Amino acid sequence: MKKKVTFALAFCNRGFMPGELIYSAREEMIQAVTSAGYDYIAMDAELTRYGGIETRDEGLLYAKWLKEREGMYDGVIFSMPIFADENGAVTALQDAGVPILMQAYPDDLDKMDFQHRRDAYCGKFSVTDVFTQYQVPFTVMKPHVVHPLSPAFAQNLKDFAAICRVVNGMKRFNVGCIGARTTAFKTVRFDEVTLQKYGITVESFDLSELVFKLKEKADDDEAVLAKIRRLEQYTDFSGVPEQNKRTLAKISVILDEYIEEYHLDALTLRCWNELETYLRVCPCVLLSELNDRGIVASCEIDLCSAVTMRAMSLASEEPTAVLDWNNNYGDEEDKVILFHCGPVAQTLMTGKGTVTEHKMFAKNDPGSGWGCNEGRIKAFPMTFSNCQTKDGKLIVYASDAKFTGDDIPSDYFGCAGVAEIPDLQNKLIRLARGGFKHHTAVGTGHMKEILKEAFTTYLGYEWTDIDV
């Protein structure tokens, strides 16, 4: 899943300021970026005075240099070692097309003479004001001024890299929708045209096509045999009848074919009730395995959850999951059991799952629904998020919480974990009033601010704040 982020570096200049300070800033920024594990590109320092951008002509030179390297960088770091010239800056970056991080140097109290005083604290506002006037989106972080070699800037870099991954990965992507929404679940309805406005293309496939493809797959097909081996290594298949295991493997191969042929970045699947009733399998474990590979896969045709799952997987570079807001946890008002039948990546679980028959289907139709991957979700800091389409807008929420690792009774069916969410009861009211679904997507780490920055500053999503 992981791809090294590359930053284009830009440095400011202003004629009457001590431009010599840009030389050390260049060295320090390169050291900061490479030490943090990222790549960089930077224009030759000899092309402008001190290697910075001051005049409109220098801005045009940098813009041309950047355009010639389009696709080679994920974000721009605009470094202000001194008070910046806003005209050169906006000329250079108004067409960058990627997130821009504004970094300004702090002054040292023992270096306030004219040869060393930077005034970047003030100059940062000069640049951000003009960028706002030109409607050029940018990112600002705490603290207002920060040295590139400080721990604070190392965290800024980490967060900015995550923002870049989300923005660039969400600008334009394809989601496969395999099967129609189940009649019982109007909660997962969505508007394709609204999604397309935000660069999200939905590719729809009838479930009957999947069934036809399955019948065409031979039992001794090499891809099917390889998939059986993969699934047996992935989780505990020891209790699954051979025919059901083979059917699951064939479906998994077909899903891979859809992903490859249509260049799908994510998918959602109609997971009940035809697959259980007619094919005698439940595809939970297949979605689990896809998510573990870094291919976002949601169940129950919840395409909106797939959208936020993808965003969180880009931010964290870890698997994500979609879960039901399912059960209270005793009398603890800030805890909830989040559950699904088994599409959770094993990376997020306490250990290997066990593939079982779906108890809800087996109750009335024994022998149906083999494919739930049962287990427990491990303890980790997490973010939960979801979205909806409404009146032509994509509306999203996100909040930070944690999975606790608290015990859940052993006879509790499916894959579940206890989440502790501050002020949960009020957040649930806001979700209900906002018309959000009975699912939420979860990802590893606290990403709320990263998602909010990517969604609202660069992608144009509407934000619903449930933390107020």
C-alpha positions, 0 to 999 in steps of 0.5 A: 500500500505504501508509496513514498511521498515527494514534495516540491520545495519552494523558498521565498525571497524579499529584496530588502530582507537578509536573503542569505538566510535562504541558503541554510533554509534550503539545506535544513528543509532538505534534511528535514524531508529526507530524514522523515523518509520522504523524497523531494524535488527542488529548482536549481538554486542558481536560477534565482537570487539566493535560490528563492522566489521574489519577483513575478518573473521568478514566480513564472520561472518556478511555475514553468519548472513545476509544470514540467514536473507534473506528476512527480510531486504530491505536494508543495512546501513553501518555506519562508525563511524571511518575510515573503514576497506575495506576488512572486509566491502566488505567481509560482504556485497558483496552478500547482494543483496539489496541497501547499504547506505554508512553513515560516521560520521562527526568529531567535531572540538573540538574533534580532539585528538586521542581518538576522531578523526574519519577520516570517511570522508576519510575512506568512500572513501576507502570503496566506492573505493573497492566496486566499484572494486568488482562491488558491487552497493551502494548508497551515498548521500549528505552530505558526512559525516552526523550524524545519529541524524541530520535532513539531515540524516532523509531525507537520510533515507526517500530517501533510504527507497524509493530507497529500495522499488523501487529496491526490487519491480522492481527486479521481477514483473508481468504485465498483458497485457489484449488485443492487441495493437490497430492498430492505436497506434504503439507508445506504442509498447514494447519488451517482451524479453527485459522486461524479461531481467530486471525481468519484466514478461508480461502475455498476455490475449486476449480481447475475453477471457474477453468478454467470462468471462463477458457473463458467469457472472450472474447479481446476482453474489455476487461479481458483486453486491459487486462491484456495491456497491463499484463503487457507493461509489467510484465516482458519478455513478448517470447518468450511466444506470443500464445495463452499470453499471452492465457491468462495475462491471462485468469487474472490477470483472474479472480484479480482478480475473486476478490479483489474479490468475496470481499474477499481480503487474500491468496491462494494458488494451486495452480500445478501441474500442471493449469495447465501440462498443460491450459492450457499456462501457469505462473502465476508471473508473475501472482503476481509482479505481484500481490505487486508491487501489494501483494496477497500471493500465494503458490504451491503452496497454501502458505497458511501462507507467505501468512500471514507474507508478509502480516504482513511486508508490513504491517510493511514496507509493501513486497512480500514473497515465498515462496521455497524453501530450495533450494541451498547456496552453495559451501562457505559455511555461512552462505549459501544460494540461495533460489529460486522459479520466478518469483512474486517481485515485481519490486520485490525483483529487480535489474530486469525479469524475463523470462517463459519456459517452465517448464523442469521441465515443458518437459523432458517436455512442450515448449510447456507452462508459459509464465509463469515470471518469471526474474531475480535477487533484489537485495541488501537487508536482509531478514527470513525467517519462516514458520508452521505450524498444530499442535494448535490453535496457530499457531506462527511463527518469524522471523529477520533476515538479508540478500540479498547480491547474490552471483553465481549462474550465468546458466544457473540457472533461475528467480528466485533470490538468495543469502541470508547468514544468521548461524548458518545451519546451527544455524537449519536444524536448529531448523527441521527439528526444529520441523517447518517447511516447505521454504519461507520467506517473506522481506520487506525490512528487519529486522522480527524484533522487530516481528513477535515483539511483534505476534505474541506480545503482541497476536495470541496466536501461539506463537513458535519462537526459532531464534536461540538 
